[in-house]
Amino acid sequence: MKHNNNNDWFVLCTKARQELKVLERLTHLGIKAYTPTKIEVRKWSDRKKKIQTCLLPSMILVCLQESEINKVFEVPGVKRYLFFNGVRAVVLDHEVLAMKSFIKNTYQLFEDNGFGIGDYVKINSLDQDARIIALNGKNCIARLKMLGATISFQLN
């Protein structure tokens, strides 16, 4: 069983559509919390509006010491921690940093050196290798070697 160090984040489940309110309340309590968001244009019959939406629905990442783990339940809207194989799910600090840089779009996946379909590339922000499965102009689709997940991105 892995124990928490200062740079690991726990996944906290919240009530539906309460992520931003819970995030604000946790920050007010002095708890380091993060949830990735994006600005989305929603359209109604009479208007359009820009709304900040969460990319991880009903989830917030919190960085806490093991002794402060129950402090989050003081905040209204918090339901429970997410568990994986009977242990609280942990997200490593470098994964959160990669998520933040992806959202800000201030990263470079890799240098374009004339890659083709079937080539393996190193995805620096995720620290993983991926195999290119499709190329369409600047758009690239690759499958991560370790996870098997498919990612898409644009070449610079």
C-alpha positions, 0 to 999 in steps of 0.5 A: 500500500502506497502512503501519501507524500506531500506531492500526491493528490487525492480524488474527491467526489462532489455532488453534481455541478458543485465542483467550482463551489466546493473548490472555492470553499476548500481553498477558503479553508486553506486546502490545496485543491484543483479541478481542470476547467474550460470556457464553453459557449452555451446557446439558448433560444434567446442568447449565447453565454460563456460558461466555465465547465469542469473537465472532470465532472463531479471530481476535485483533486486535493493535496492533503497530509494523511492526518488532514484527510477528513477535513474536506468533509466540513465542506458542503457538497463533498460526497466521498473520496474515489477509491481504486482497489480498496485504496484512496485513488492517488494522482501524482504531482507530475500528472497534475502538472501535466494536466495544468500545462495541457489546459494552459496549452503552454507545452510541446508534446514533441518536436516534429521530425517527419513522423509517420503512422506506426512511429513511436514518439515520446510524449514529454508532458505525460512521460510516456511513449505513444504510437502514431495511428493517424495523421491528418495535416497537423492533427495527430492521433496516437495510442499511449503504450502503457495505458492503451489510451488514445490521445489527439493533438496538433503538431506545431 
